[in-house]
Amino acid sequence: MTNLVPGSCGVIFTPASEHDETGTVRCAGLAEHPRVIAVSDEHSRIRNLKQKWHEEDAARDTQEGRAQQILLEVEANETFVPIEDFLTRD
């Protein structure tokens, strides 16, 4: 027998071990509670947005790294090419 826990809205929920794999809470003997599903959907949207932002940040960091590398190569060429030309003059 499962221990039932009353929810804040008066609906009786099963303990955390009886949540499904998506994190949706199942009501004991009742249809899924719409408030719980809405909260679960909201958490899912937030999780998806955080993942999207993380991927965008990673792409931007990669692009900035490439731009920095190009800038350093240009500056190195401006510095060392004249020196190399001077040292290899006949």
N, C-alpha and C positions, 0 to 999 in steps of 0.2 A: 504494500500500500504506500502511496506517495503522500508525503506531507504537503498540504496545500497552504499557500501563503496568501492572505488577502492583499490585493493591490490597492493603490491610493484612490482609485476610482470605484472601489467596491467590488471589482471583479476578482475572482480567485485565480491566481496563477500557480503553475507548478514550479518547483525549485529550478535553479539555473541549469541543473544537469538535464532538464527536460526541454531546453530550448532547442530549436532545430539548427541545422548547420549554417543557416543564413543569419542567425541571431534573432530571428523572430520568436517572440514569446508566445507560447500556446496557452490558451485559457483552459482550465480544467473542466472538461465536459461542455464547453461552449465554443462557438465559432471564434475565429481569431478576433482579437479586440482591435478596432480601427485605430485607436490612439497609439497603441503599441506599434502597429504596422507603420503609421505615419512617422513615428520617432525613428523606427528602423530605416525607413526610406530616407529620412533626413540625414541620418548618420551615413548612409550609403552615398548620398549625394556629396556630403562633406568629404568623405574619404576619397571619392572620385575626383573632386576638385583639388584636394591636396596632392593627389598623385599626378594630375595634369600639371599643376604648378611646379611640382618637383621636376617633372620631365622638361618643362619649358625652361626652368632655371638651369638644368644640366646642359640643354642645347645652347642657351645663351652663354654659359661659362665656356663651353667648347669654342663657340664662335669668337668670344673675346680673347681666348687663349691663342687662337690662330692669328687674330689681328695683332696681338702683342708680339707674336713671333715674327710676323712680317715686318712690323715696325723695327724690331731689334735688328733684323737682317739688313734693312735699308740703312739704318744708322751705322751698322758695322761696315757696310760697303762704303758709305760716305767717309768714314774715318780711315779705313785701312787700304782702300784702293789707291789713294794718292801716295801713301807711304810705300806701298808695294811698287808703284810706278817709279818713285824716286829711287828706290833701292835697286831696281832692275834696269835702270837707264844705262845706256852704253856710253 
